[in-house]
């Protein structure tokens, strides 16, 4: 299929310090890691709760893995738990709730 070109702006560049971030939903068809990188300062400053979709196929299209995404969330200080009971890390797609450890 043909792709669509779009401009991307880092989260840290589009939010002013006057805006407080409490919760974020991240579902970006495999670009979740890029969102975390572009929002690093915002995530460290406000420690919002996150709901993140982990989609194995979409991540692989961006040369990432679910393990890499989970490790990055852990390195940012988040504790992960499944949204739906019965979901497993080996599933093709699942959502996680990420709560700051401190």
C-alpha positions in Angstrom: 0.0 0.0 0.0 1.1 3.6 -0.5 2.2 5.5 2.6 1.1 8.9 3.6 3.7 11.5 4.4 3.1 13.7 7.4 5.1 16.0 9.6 5.9 15.0 13.1 6.5 17.4 16.0 8.0 16.2 19.2 5.6 16.3 22.2 8.2 18.2 24.2 8.1 21.0 21.5 4.4 21.4 21.3 3.5 21.5 25.0 4.2 24.6 27.0 5.3 24.2 30.6 2.0 25.8 31.6 0.2 22.6 30.4 0.1 19.8 32.9 -0.2 16.3 31.5 -1.9 13.7 33.7 -2.9 10.9 31.3 -1.9 9.9 27.8 -3.2 7.3 25.4 -0.6 6.2 22.9 -1.7 4.2 19.9 0.5 5.2 17.0 0.7 2.1 14.7 4.3 1.1 15.8 5.6 4.6 16.4 5.1 4.5 20.2 8.8 4.5 20.8 9.3 7.7 18.8 6.5 9.3 20.8 8.3 8.4 24.1 11.6 9.8 22.8 9.9 13.0 21.6 8.1 13.3 24.9 10.9 12.4 27.3 11.0 15.7 29.2 7.2 15.8 29.5 7.1 12.2 30.8 9.9 12.9 33.3 8.4 16.2 34.5 4.7 15.2 34.9 4.9 11.4 35.2 1.5 10.9 33.6 -0.3 7.6 33.6 -0.2 6.0 30.2 -2.3 3.6 28.2 -0.2 2.2 25.4 -1.1 -0.2 22.6 1.5 -2.8 21.9 1.1 -4.1 18.4 3.7 -6.6 17.4 3.3 -6.3 13.6 3.1 -2.5 13.6 6.2 -2.2 15.7 8.1 -4.6 13.4 7.2 -2.3 10.5 9.1 0.4 12.3 12.0 -1.9 13.2 11.0 -2.2 16.8 9.8 -5.0 19.1 7.3 -5.2 21.9 10.2 -6.1 24.2 12.0 -2.9 23.3 8.9 -0.8 23.9 8.3 -2.5 27.3 12.0 -2.0 28.3 11.8 1.7 27.4 8.6 2.2 29.4 10.4 0.5 32.4 13.5 2.7 31.9 11.2 5.7 32.1 10.1 4.6 35.5 6.8 2.9 34.6 5.2 -0.2 36.0 3.1 -2.0 33.3 0.0 -4.1 33.7 -2.4 -5.5 31.1 -5.7 -3.7 30.4 -7.6 -6.8 29.7 -7.5 -9.9 31.9 -6.1 -12.8 30.0 -3.9 -10.8 27.7 -0.3 -12.0 27.4 2.9 -10.4 26.3 3.0 -13.0 23.5 -0.3 -11.8 22.0 -0.1 -10.0 18.6 -1.7 -6.9 20.1 -2.6 -5.7 23.6 -2.9 -2.6 25.7 -1.0 -1.8 28.9 -1.6 0.6 31.7 1.6 2.3 32.7 1.8 3.8 36.2 4.8 5.7 37.5 6.8 3.8 40.2 7.3 7.0 42.3 
